Amino acid sequence: MKHLVTGGSGFLGNRIARRLLERGDDVAVLDIWEDPSRPAEIEFIRCDILDRDGVARAMSGVDVVHHNVALVPVTKAGRRFWDVNVTGSKVAAEEAARAGVHAFINMSSSAIFGLSEMPITSATVPAPRELYGRAKLAGERVVREICTAAGIPVTVVRPRTILAPGRSGIFGILFKWIVENRKVYVIGDGSAPFQFVHADDLMDAYMLALDQGKPGEYNVGTDRYGPLRAVLEDAIRFAGSRSEVVGLPEGTRGVLRVLDRMGVSPLAPYHYLTYGKAFYFDVAPLAALGWHARYSNEEMMRDSFAWWLEHRADPTDGGSVHRKPVAEKILGLVRRFS
C-alpha cells in the first residue's frame, strides 16, 4: 500500500511517515523542505501544497493520503492561514479525488472548538475564536465535502496540545525559564484542568483508526490530566529548579492581545485565549476502540523537557516551526525581571 504524507518533514508528519515505514508500507512525503534525518526508504517530494500540478503528480498511484500541511498559530500567518490551511487542503483533496485514492486522513486541531463548554465530546459544535481555528475548521469542511462527493472515506484527527521529544517551539521558552529559575506565569490560578497529548499516543490512536478502517472524527488527548499548575510545578521539580508558578489576572489576556497586534510577542491569539482555561477532550470513544494513553500530562512534559535539555545547544534546521526555538521578543525582557 502506498501512502503520501503531506507536510511529511514536520513534527507530526515526520512521525506518521516513520510509523508507516516501520509497518512495511511504501511511503512518500511532500513538503517544501527536506528533513536531513529522513530515512532513505521514504521518498521525498519537494512541493508546495498550493502547486496543483506538483500535488497531482505526487498523488499518482497513492492509496492513502495523510494531510498534515498547515501553518500553526506561532507563525502568526494572517491571511496565509487561509491560503495554506484551507486552499491547500482543497487542492490536496481535489487531486486525491482525481487520482482515485482509497482514503484521506486530515490532521486538524483542537483550536476549532475555541472556548467551548468542557469536556469536548463528539457532540460539541465547533466554535473557533481566532483566525487559525477558523481556517482549520474550514479546511476540515472542504476536505470532507470534496472527498465525500468522490466516495473517499475521510478521517479527521484533532489532537490536544502535543508534547514529545523533538518538540521545542513555544515550549522551549517555558523550559528556558525553568532552567534559569525564573517565575513561570499562568493566567488565573492554574486550577483548571488542561489536557495535553504525547505524540506517540497520538500516533497510536491515528494508526488504530487507520487499521480498523473506521473513518470519522477523533478527538485525541491523554486520559490522565489535571490542573495546569500541577504539570508546571512537576516540570519545575523535574528540573531541580527554584522557579515558582505565579498566577496573573484575567486582564492579562487583553495586554497580550495588544502586544500581539504590536508584533512584539511570540504568543498568538490561540495561546493567550486558552492558556489557563479548562480545555480537555472526552476520550471515551477512543477507549472503546481499544486505545489508551501511555503518558500522563506530567510524564509527557518530563519527556519533552529531558529531550530539550539534551539538545538545546543543537543548531536549528530551519524547517518545522514546532521543532525549532521561537524568539521570545518582549518575553525576553519579562524573563530578565522574573
N, C-alpha and C positions, 0 to 999 in steps of 0.2 A: 504494500500500500504506500502511495506517495503522499507526503504531507508538505504543504507550503506554510511557513511561519512568517507572516509579515511583521516587521519590527523585530526580527529574529536576533538582532545583536543587542537588544535592550535587556533590562534587568529580568523581566518575565519571559519575553520571547526566547531569550537565550536558554533559560531553564526548560521551556517547553521543547525546544529543538533537541536538547541533550537527552531529555527523558524519552522522546520518540526514538532517537538513535539507539539508546540502551535497549529498547524493545525490539530492535532489529528492523525498524522501518526505514524507508527511503525518505530523507529529509532535505529540504532546501529552505534557506532563509532569504527574505527580501528585505533590504534595508539600505539606507543612504551611507552607512559607514560599516566597515568590516571589523568585527571583534578579532583581534590578533590571536586570541586563545581558542578560536573556533576549531573543533576537530575537523581534520581534513575530509572525513567521510560526509560532512554536511556541506552541501553545495551552497555557495554564496552568490546572490544575485544583487548587484548594486542597482537600485532603482528607487526613485521617489514614488510614493503611493499615488501622487497626482499625475504621474506619467502613464496615461492609459495604455499606450502601446506596449510599454515595458511590462506593465502589470499583466496585460493579456498574454504576452509571451511566457511570463513566469507561471501562468495558470495551466499551460498546456500539459496534459497528462496527469494533473493533480487530482487526488481523490478527496482529501480533506484540507480545507483552508483554516488556519488558526490566525485570526486577525488581531494583531497587537499594536499596530502602528497608532501612536497617539502623542499629542503634546500634553504634558502633565501640568498641574497647577503652578509649580515653581517656575515654569518658563514664562509665565505672565504673557502669554502669546496674543492676547486680544483677539482681533478678527481671525488670526491664523488658527485659533481653536476650531472655528467653524470650517475653515478650509481643509484642515487635516483630519479632524475628528469626525466631521460629517461628510464633506465632499469626498475625502479619501476613503471613507467606509463605503460610500455609494459606488465609487469606482471599483473597489475590491469586490463588492457583492455583485455588481453587474458583470464584471469579467469572469467571476466564478460561475455565474449562471450561464454565460455564453460558452464557457469551457465544459459545462456539464459535470461539475464536481458533485460528490456524493453527500457532503456535509460541510457546514460552515459554523465555526466556533468564534464568537465575538467576545473579546475581553472588554468589559465595561468598567464601572466604578460605583462605589457606594455614594459618590457625590450626587448621583441622580436623585437621592432621597432628601437632600437638603437637611432640614431640621425637623424631620417627621417625628411623630409620637413613637416611643420605643416600647417593645422591641420592634424592629422592622421585620415583617413577615412576608409571605408570598402574596398576601392581600393588600400590602401597603402600596398606595398610589404614589408614584414618583413625583417629587415636587422640588426640583433643584432651585437653589437660591443664588447661583452665580453663573457666569458665562461658561466656565469649564463644565460644570454639571449639566447645564442645558445642552451643550454641544455633545456630551457623551450620551445623553438620553436621545437626542435627535439621531445620533449615529446608530444607536440600538434600533430605533424605529425604522430607519431607512434600510438597514440590513434585513430586518425581519420582513418588511414589505416586499423587497426585491426577491429574497430567497424563497419566501412562501409562495409567491406568484410563479416561481420557477420549479416548485416542488422540492426544494432543497431543505432538509431538516436544519434548524438553527438552534444552537445552544448559546446562551448568554451567561457569562460568568462575571459576578460582581464581587470583588474582594474588598474586605476592610483594609485599613492601612497596613501595608506589607512590611515585614521585617525579616531579615535573614543575613547571613554572611554575604558581603558584597554590597550591602545597602549602605549608602552614605547619604548624599543629598541633604535634606533638611535635618536628618538625624545626626549628621556629622557635627552640626552646630551644637546640639544638645550634648553629645559626647565630649566635645572640646570643653564646654563649660564645666562639666562634671570633673573632668581630669584636672582642670585649673582651680577646683574648689570654689567655683562661682555659685551664686544663688541661681536656682532653677525656678522659673516662673510658670504659674498656671493661672488661667483666668477662672475666678471663682475659688472655692476651697478645695477643688480636686477630688471631691467625694463622689462625683457622678461616674457611673460605670462606663468604661471606654474599652472597646474591643479592637485588638489587632489580629493579624493572621500571619503565620510563618509561611514563607514562600514554598517550603516543602509540603506543608499541609495543604496549601492551595493547589499545588501540583497533584497531590494525591486525590483531591476532590475532582480536579479537572480530568485526570485520567480515568477515574471511576465513571464519570458521566460519559466520557468517550467510549469506554469499553462496554458499558451497559447499553449503549445506543439509545439513550433517553434524552432527546432534545428538550429544551425548556430553559427556565431561568433559575440560576443557582446563586444564592447569596452566601458567601463564604467568610467565616471568621472563627476564631478559636472558641471552644466551648468552656474555657477556663479563663475568666477575666474578672476584673473588679474595678475599684476606683482608680482613676488615672494617677492620683497621688501615690498610691501603693506601688505601682510599677516604676515610677520615677524614684521613689525612695529606695526600692530594691536595687535599681541601677546604681545609685549612689553608694550603697553598701558594697555592691559587687566590685566597684572601682576603688574601694577604700578611700573614698573622697570625704571631704569636710563640707561639701555642698549641703544646702538645705532647700526644701521646696517652699516657695513663698506664693501665697495667693494674691491675685490682683483683682480690682473691682471690675464689674461688667462693662463699665465705661471705657475700659482699655480697648475693647473691640473698635470703638469709634476712633480712638487715637491711631490704632493700627491701620484702619481704613484710610485715614488721611496720609499716613506715612507711605502706604502702598501707592496711593494716587500720586504722591510726590516722586515716586520711583526710588525711595531711599531704604526700603525694607525688602528683605528676601521673602517675606510672608505674603502669600496670595489670599484672596477672599476665602477660598475653601479652608485654609488653615485657621484664620482668625475668627471665622464664623462658627466653626465646630469645636475649636480647642477648649477643653474643659467642660464641654456639654456631654450629656449622655448620648452614646452612639453605639448600638450593637444590634446584630442580626439574631434572629431565631434560627438556629441551625438544625432544628429537629428534622426537617425534610432531608438533609444530608445524612443525618444519623440513621434515618430509615433506609437509606441506600447501603448502609454498612460503613460509612465514613466516620472517623473520629479524629480529633486533633491530637497530634503528638506533643505540641508545645502550648504551654500557658503563656499569658502576656509576659510574665516575668522571665520565663525561660527563653523566649524568643528575643527579648530585649538584651538579655545577657549574651546570647549567641551572636547577635549583631554587634554589640559593644566589644566583645572579645576579638572579633574579626577586625573592627575598626582600630583597636589598639595595636594590633599586629601590622596593619597596612597603612596607617595614617601618614607615614612618610613616603609612601609609594607615589610616583608621578601619575597624574591622571591620563586617561587615554583619549579624552576629548570627545567621547561618544555619548553613551546613555547618561541622562541627567541624574537618574537615581543611583548611578554607580560612581559619581564623582562629587567632590565637595561643592557646596553652594557658598557664594560670597555672603558674609554676614551683613555688609553695608552698615546701617546705623546700629544694628545689634552688636557690632563690634565695639562701639562706644559704650553701649549699655553694659556689655560684659566687663569692660575695664573698671566700671564703678559698682560691680555686683559682688 
